[in-house]
Amino acid sequence: MRRFPLILLLIALCVILSGCAFRPEVENQAYVLVLGIERGEDGQLELTAKIPKIGKSTDGKAEGGAASPYQTFTAQGSTWSNALENLQWVTPRELNLSHVKLLVVSDALASEVRFSDMIRDISETPHLYTTAHFAVCDGDVSAFVEAQQPVIGTRLSSDIDAAMRHYAAHGYIPESLLAEIYCASGSFYSDPVAARCSMDGDEAAKPASLVVAPDTAFSDAPKEVPQRFGGCAVFSHGALALNLGIRETQLLSLALGNSDALELDRDGVPCALRLEGRPKLKVEIQYGAVTVHLDMRFSCLNSLDRFDAQAASEQLANEYEALIQRCQAAGVEPFGFATVAARRFLTNADWIEFDWPARFAQARADVSISILPGI
């Protein structure tokens, strides 16, 4: 008989401590996977959300007659919170931002001076986790979000993660998460970078140079993939300051140590290079003058003699010097030199007073590239 009250107590505790009974059902929630943000023609902030459907549906016929398992909702508002509230109103289920895999903003919006304030508002939104991938779109953001469909696989969420890792591993885009953009926007070290994307055939999209055919970016890409990822956007003081093409992004990714392979065109013959070790960054400061050093060592997977290897080294060094000069002209420094230079200063106040952005803009660049001849 003593066990009976104990059993009743355990049953009561199970009912009281169980939170599942008070949680909304999965099919009653709208899980946003891709969220696009752009400025409308009337100045309003426009949000476009890609949401998976739960269960079968005969609506939203996709190409080929198959029913699309995803649906797109759009809403506008004068501010981020207002637009988000309107998106909640037009969505017939409880809006859930905890599963956002990709956050896309327009090039024009990212260029606004107060864009850093919007990044802060987005990052501080409850349940919108900052591990989402972040990209800047050339052209129509709404059309880009609408075009998102699984390419290889059955789920858009896993397809986005796999695609972004693939592009970043080859250096076509930088590794960029919302959290990194948010934290680096308030930093006084090197400037953050984000991936660039566009729609295939979008006339508003800027060309992104490839290795062999710089004037025909994405022209040979399969039409089954209408959305393109390539190049990077460099931010300064929380706003977009410079767009880099795919080739420049590959060089930057190597310098940051985020990729380790590169194709170098030698008189029409591709030369496959492999980065050996991590790039070495060094900063010299003498009487206020700054010299930045970049030292990289590659092995060649092709057959190169000593003279060809020397010529290839000079060619790649010239490319890096041109990239550094372009960043200096735009007033940005995404290479990581600031972290190295800041070690010389005892306090943050001394470092800020040194004014690294202005110093880097006038710095001399010394690039040393070594390519070991192939066997």
DRENROVEX-726522 format. One record per residue (C-alpha): residue number from 1; x, y, z. Coordinates in steps of 0.05 Angstrom, whole numbers, plus 32768, in hexadecimal, padded with zeros to 4 digits. Layout:
# residues N
(rec NUM (X Y Z))
...
This chain:
# residues 375
(rec 1 (8000 8000 8000))
(rec 2 (803B 802F 800B))
(rec 3 (804C 802A 7FC2))
(rec 4 (8009 8046 7FAB))
(rec 5 (8015 808F 7FC2))
(rec 6 (805B 808B 7FA4))
(rec 7 (803F 8075 7F61))
(rec 8 (800D 80AE 7F62))
(rec 9 (8044 80DF 7F72))
(rec 10 (806F 80C7 7F38))
(rec 11 (8034 80CC 7F08))
(rec 12 (8026 8113 7F20))
(rec 13 (806F 8127 7F17))
(rec 14 (806F 810B 7ED0))
(rec 15 (8033 8136 7EBF))
(rec 16 (804F 8174 7EE0))
(rec 17 (8096 816F 7EC6))
(rec 18 (8085 815B 7E7F))
(rec 19 (808B 8197 7E51))
(rec 20 (8076 8173 7E12))
(rec 21 (802C 817B 7E21))
(rec 22 (8033 81C6 7E1E))
(rec 23 (805C 81CA 7DDF))
(rec 24 (803B 81D7 7D9C))
(rec 25 (8038 819E 7D6B))
(rec 26 (806E 819B 7D35))
(rec 27 (803A 81A0 7CFD))
(rec 28 (8020 81E0 7D1D))
(rec 29 (8063 8204 7D16))
(rec 30 (8082 8226 7CD9))
(rec 31 (80CD 8217 7CDB))
(rec 32 (80F2 824B 7CB2))
(rec 33 (812E 822D 7C8D))
(rec 34 (8142 8268 7C61))
(rec 35 (8134 82B1 7C73))
(rec 36 (813F 82E9 7C41))
(rec 37 (8142 8333 7C54))
(rec 38 (8142 836D 7C23))
(rec 39 (8129 83B4 7C1C))
(rec 40 (80EB 83BC 7BF1))
(rec 41 (80DF 83F3 7BBE))
(rec 42 (80B5 8419 7BF0))
(rec 43 (80ED 8417 7C24))
(rec 44 (80CB 83E1 7C4D))
(rec 45 (80F2 83A6 7C68))
(rec 46 (80DC 8366 7C44))
(rec 47 (80E4 8321 7C62))
(rec 48 (80DE 82E1 7C39))
(rec 49 (80DB 829E 7C5E))
(rec 50 (80E3 8257 7C41))
(rec 51 (80BB 8226 7C6B))
(rec 52 (80B3 81DA 7C63))
(rec 53 (806D 81BE 7C5E))
(rec 54 (8059 8189 7C90))
(rec 55 (8034 8150 7C6E))
(rec 56 (801E 8149 7C26))
(rec 57 (8003 8182 7BFD))
(rec 58 (7FEA 818A 7BB6))
(rec 59 (7FFA 81D5 7BB4))
(rec 60 (803A 81F6 7B9D))
(rec 61 (8049 81CD 7B5F))
(rec 62 (8093 81CE 7B50))
(rec 63 (80B6 81C3 7B0D))
(rec 64 (80A4 817F 7AF0))
(rec 65 (8060 817D 7B12))
(rec 66 (8079 8166 7B56))
(rec 67 (805D 8187 7B94))
(rec 68 (8090 81B3 7BB7))
(rec 69 (809A 81A0 7C01))
(rec 70 (80AA 81E9 7C11))
(rec 71 (8082 822A 7C13))
(rec 72 (8097 8273 7C12))
(rec 73 (8079 82AB 7C3A))
(rec 74 (8088 82F6 7C34))
(rec 75 (8079 8332 7C60))
(rec 76 (808F 837A 7C67))
(rec 77 (8099 83AA 7CA0))
(rec 78 (80B9 83EC 7CB2))
(rec 79 (80EB 83CB 7CE2))
(rec 80 (8107 8385 7CEE))
(rec 81 (80D8 8377 7D27))
(rec 82 (809C 8393 7D01))
(rec 83 (80AC 836A 7CC3))
(rec 84 (80B6 832C 7CED))
(rec 85 (8073 8336 7D0F))
(rec 86 (8051 833E 7CCC))
(rec 87 (8072 82FE 7CB3))
(rec 88 (8056 82DB 7CF0))
(rec 89 (8011 82F7 7CDE))
(rec 90 (8012 82DF 7C96))
(rec 91 (802C 829A 7CA9))
(rec 92 (7FF2 826C 7CBD))
(rec 93 (801D 8247 7CF1))
(rec 94 (8049 825B 7D2B))
(rec 95 (8089 8278 7D0D))
(rec 96 (80C6 8253 7D26))
(rec 97 (810C 8271 7D17))
(rec 98 (8135 823D 7D3C))
(rec 99 (8144 8215 7CFD))
(rec 100 (815B 824D 7CCF))
(rec 101 (8194 8231 7CA4))
(rec 102 (81A1 826C 7C76))
(rec 103 (8197 82B7 7C80))
(rec 104 (819B 82DF 7C3F))
(rec 105 (819D 832B 7C3C))
(rec 106 (819E 8357 7BFE))
(rec 107 (81DD 837B 7BE7))
(rec 108 (81BA 83BE 7BED))
(rec 109 (81A2 83B1 7C34))
(rec 110 (81E6 8398 7C4B))
(rec 111 (8205 83D9 7C30))
(rec 112 (81DA 8405 7C5D))
(rec 113 (8201 842B 7C92))
(rec 114 (81D4 8412 7CCA))
(rec 115 (81D5 83CA 7CB4))
(rec 116 (81FC 83B7 7CF3))
(rec 117 (81BF 83CB 7D1C))
(rec 118 (8195 839B 7CF4))
(rec 119 (81C7 8363 7CFD))
(rec 120 (81C3 836F 7D48))
(rec 121 (8177 836E 7D47))
(rec 122 (8177 832D 7D1F))
(rec 123 (81AA 830C 7D4B))
(rec 124 (8184 831E 7D8A))
(rec 125 (8142 8302 7D6F))
(rec 126 (812A 82CB 7D9F))
(rec 127 (8134 8284 7D84))
(rec 128 (8157 829C 7D44))
(rec 129 (8199 8278 7D50))
(rec 130 (81D6 829B 7D34))
(rec 131 (81F4 825A 7D17))
(rec 132 (81CE 8268 7CD6))
(rec 133 (81F7 8272 7C98))
(rec 134 (81FA 82BA 7C81))
(rec 135 (81FD 82D2 7C38))
(rec 136 (81F6 8313 7C11))
(rec 137 (81CC 830E 7BD2))
(rec 138 (81D7 8333 7B91))
(rec 139 (8192 8340 7B75))
(rec 140 (814D 8329 7B8B))
(rec 141 (8150 8309 7BD0))
(rec 142 (8107 82F3 7BCE))
(rec 143 (8113 82CD 7B8C))
(rec 144 (8152 82AE 7BA9))
(rec 145 (812D 8294 7BE6))
(rec 146 (80F3 827C 7BBB))
(rec 147 (8124 8254 7B8F))
(rec 148 (8141 822D 7BCA))
(rec 149 (8134 81E3 7BC1))
(rec 150 (815B 81A4 7BD3))
(rec 151 (818D 8195 7B9B))
(rec 152 (81AF 8156 7BB4))
(rec 153 (8187 8135 7BEB))
(rec 154 (8141 813A 7C05))
(rec 155 (8145 8170 7C3A))
(rec 156 (8154 81B9 7C2E))
(rec 157 (8172 81C2 7C74))
(rec 158 (81A9 818E 7C6A))
(rec 159 (81B2 81A3 7C21))
(rec 160 (81C3 81EB 7C36))
(rec 161 (81F6 81D4 7C6A))
(rec 162 (8218 81A4 7C39))
(rec 163 (821A 81D8 7C01))
(rec 164 (8236 820F 7C2C))
(rec 165 (826C 81E1 7C48))
(rec 166 (827D 81CA 7C01))
(rec 167 (8284 8211 7BE5))
(rec 168 (82AC 8229 7C22))
(rec 169 (82DC 81ED 7C1E))
(rec 170 (82EE 8201 7BD6))
(rec 171 (82F4 824A 7BE9))
(rec 172 (82BB 8260 7BBC))
(rec 173 (829A 8282 7BF8))
(rec 174 (82B3 8291 7C3E))
(rec 175 (829A 826D 7C7B))
(rec 176 (8267 829E 7C96))
(rec 177 (8234 8297 7CCD))
(rec 178 (8205 82CB 7CE9))
(rec 179 (8229 82C7 7D2C))
(rec 180 (826C 82D8 7D0C))
(rec 181 (8251 8314 7CE7))
(rec 182 (822E 832D 7D26))
(rec 183 (826B 8326 7D53))
(rec 184 (829E 8341 7D20))
(rec 185 (8272 837D 7D0F))
(rec 186 (8281 839A 7D54))
(rec 187 (82CA 8386 7D53))
(rec 188 (8306 83B2 7D46))
(rec 189 (8331 837D 7D26))
(rec 190 (832D 8361 7CDF))
(rec 191 (82ED 836A 7CB8))
(rec 192 (82BA 8331 7CB0))
(rec 193 (82A6 8311 7C6F))
(rec 194 (8267 82EE 7C58))
(rec 195 (8254 82C2 7C1D))
(rec 196 (8235 82E0 7BDE))
(rec 197 (81FD 82C1 7BB7))
(rec 198 (81D1 82D0 7B7B))
(rec 199 (819D 82B3 7B4C))
(rec 200 (81B2 8294 7B0A))
(rec 201 (81A3 82C5 7AD3))
(rec 202 (8197 82FF 7B02))
(rec 203 (81AB 833E 7ADC))
(rec 204 (81B6 8364 7B1D))
(rec 205 (81EA 8332 7B35))
(rec 206 (8232 8346 7B30))
(rec 207 (8262 8317 7B0C))
(rec 208 (8290 82ED 7B37))
(rec 209 (82D0 82D8 7B15))
(rec 210 (82E3 828F 7B11))
(rec 211 (8329 8274 7B06))
(rec 212 (8329 8264 7ABB))
(rec 213 (82EE 828C 7AA0))
(rec 214 (82E9 82CE 7AC6))
(rec 215 (82B6 82ED 7A97))
(rec 216 (8284 82B4 7A97))
(rec 217 (8274 82A9 7AE0))
(rec 218 (8242 8271 7AED))
(rec 219 (8234 826A 7AA2))
(rec 220 (8244 821F 7AA2))
(rec 221 (821F 820F 7AE2))
(rec 222 (81E4 81DE 7ADC))
(rec 223 (81A0 81FE 7AD6))
(rec 224 (8185 81CF 7B0C))
(rec 225 (81A7 81FD 7B3F))
(rec 226 (818A 8243 7B34))
(rec 227 (81AA 8260 7B72))
(rec 228 (81F5 826E 7B73))
(rec 229 (8227 8277 7BAB))
(rec 230 (8269 8298 7B9B))
(rec 231 (8294 82D1 7BB3))
(rec 232 (8293 82F6 7BF5))
(rec 233 (827B 8337 7C13))
(rec 234 (82AB 835D 7C40))
(rec 235 (828C 8387 7C78))
(rec 236 (82A8 83C4 7C9A))
(rec 237 (8288 83E3 7CD8))
(rec 238 (824D 83B4 7CCF))
(rec 239 (823D 83C7 7C86))
(rec 240 (824F 83A9 7C43))
(rec 241 (828E 83CC 7C28))
(rec 242 (82AB 839E 7BF2))
(rec 243 (8296 8364 7BC6))
(rec 244 (82CA 8331 7BB1))
(rec 245 (82C4 82FF 7B78))
(rec 246 (82CE 82B5 7B7D))
(rec 247 (8318 82B7 7B6B))
(rec 248 (8326 82ED 7B9E))
(rec 249 (82FD 82C6 7BD2))
(rec 250 (8327 8288 7BC4))
(rec 251 (8366 82AF 7BD1))
(rec 252 (8349 82CD 7C11))
(rec 253 (8332 8288 7C2A))
(rec 254 (8378 826D 7C21))
(rec 255 (8396 82A8 7C46))
(rec 256 (8365 829C 7C7F))
(rec 257 (8376 8252 7C81))
(rec 258 (832E 823E 7C71))
(rec 259 (8340 8218 7C31))
(rec 260 (837F 81F5 7C17))
(rec 261 (837A 81ED 7BCC))
(rec 262 (837D 821C 7B90))
(rec 263 (837F 8217 7B44))
(rec 264 (83B2 8244 7B23))
(rec 265 (83AD 8250 7AD7))
(rec 266 (83F1 824D 7AB6))
(rec 267 (83EA 8260 7A6C))
(rec 268 (83A9 823A 7A66))
(rec 269 (83C2 81FE 7A8E))
(rec 270 (83A3 81F6 7AD4))
(rec 271 (83D4 81ED 7B0D))
(rec 272 (83B9 81CC 7B4B))
(rec 273 (83D7 81E8 7B8B))
(rec 274 (83D1 81CE 7BD2))
(rec 275 (83DF 81FB 7C0E))
(rec 276 (8415 81E0 7C3C))
(rec 277 (840B 81F4 7C85))
(rec 278 (83E6 8233 7C9A))
(rec 279 (83F3 8278 7C7B))
(rec 280 (8423 82A3 7CA4))
(rec 281 (840C 82EA 7CB3))
(rec 282 (843C 831D 7CCE))
(rec 283 (8436 8368 7CDB))
(rec 284 (8470 8398 7CE2))
(rec 285 (8466 83DD 7D00))
(rec 286 (84A0 840F 7CFC))
(rec 287 (8496 8459 7D0C))
(rec 288 (844C 8451 7CFF))
(rec 289 (8455 8432 7CBA))
(rec 290 (8437 83ED 7CB1))
(rec 291 (844F 83B3 7C86))
(rec 292 (8424 8374 7C81))
(rec 293 (8445 8332 7C6E))
(rec 294 (8421 82F6 7C51))
(rec 295 (844A 82B6 7C4A))
(rec 296 (842B 8279 7C29))
(rec 297 (8449 8237 7C12))
(rec 298 (8429 8209 7BDE))
(rec 299 (8437 81C6 7BBF))
(rec 300 (8425 81BA 7B76))
(rec 301 (83FF 817C 7B61))
(rec 302 (8414 8185 7B18))
(rec 303 (8457 817E 7AF7))
(rec 304 (847B 81C1 7AFD))
(rec 305 (84C5 81CD 7AF6))
(rec 306 (84EA 81FF 7B21))
(rec 307 (84E2 8239 7AF1))
(rec 308 (8497 822E 7AE8))
(rec 309 (848E 8229 7B33))
(rec 310 (84B1 826C 7B3C))
(rec 311 (8486 828D 7B07))
(rec 312 (8447 8270 7B27))
(rec 313 (845D 828A 7B6B))
(rec 314 (8465 82D0 7B4F))
(rec 315 (8422 82CC 7B2C))
(rec 316 (83FE 82B8 7B6C))
(rec 317 (8423 82ED 7B95))
(rec 318 (840C 8322 7B64))
(rec 319 (83C4 830B 7B6C))
(rec 320 (83C9 8311 7BB7))
(rec 321 (83E9 8356 7BB4))
(rec 322 (83B0 836D 7B86))
(rec 323 (837D 8351 7BB7))
(rec 324 (839D 8374 7BF2))
(rec 325 (83A0 83B6 7BCC))
(rec 326 (8356 83B0 7BBA))
(rec 327 (8344 83A5 7C02))
(rec 328 (8370 83E0 7C17))
(rec 329 (834C 840D 7BE5))
(rec 330 (8309 83F9 7C01))
(rec 331 (8320 8404 7C49))
(rec 332 (8316 83BB 7C60))
(rec 333 (8345 8387 7C7C))
(rec 334 (8329 8340 7C7C))
(rec 335 (836B 8319 7C7E))
(rec 336 (8376 8316 7CC9))
(rec 337 (83B2 8345 7CCC))
(rec 338 (8390 836D 7D03))
(rec 339 (8392 8334 7D34))
(rec 340 (83DD 832D 7D29))
(rec 341 (83EA 8378 7D2E))
(rec 342 (83C0 8381 7D6D))
(rec 343 (83F0 8354 7D95))
(rec 344 (8420 838F 7D98))
(rec 345 (83F0 83B9 7DC1))
(rec 346 (83E5 83B2 7E0B))
(rec 347 (839D 83CD 7E0E))
(rec 348 (8361 83D1 7DE0))
(rec 349 (8363 841C 7DE6))
(rec 350 (83AA 841F 7DCB))
(rec 351 (8396 83F1 7D91))
(rec 352 (8358 841B 7D80))
(rec 353 (8382 845B 7D82))
(rec 354 (83B3 843C 7D51))
(rec 355 (837A 843C 7D1D))
(rec 356 (8389 83FB 7CFA))
(rec 357 (8359 8406 7CBE))
(rec 358 (837D 8446 7CAB))
(rec 359 (83C2 8426 7CB6))
(rec 360 (83B1 83E9 7C8D))
(rec 361 (8397 8414 7C54))
(rec 362 (83DD 8433 7C4E))
(rec 363 (8404 83F3 7C5F))
(rec 364 (8438 83D3 7C32))
(rec 365 (8429 838B 7C1F))
(rec 366 (845F 8357 7C1A))
(rec 367 (8446 8315 7BFD))
(rec 368 (8472 82D8 7BFB))
(rec 369 (8459 829B 7BD5))
(rec 370 (8481 825B 7BCF))
(rec 371 (846B 8223 7BA0))
(rec 372 (8490 81E1 7BA2))
(rec 373 (849B 81C4 7B5C))
(rec 374 (8470 8188 7B4C))
(rec 375 (848E 8143 7B42))
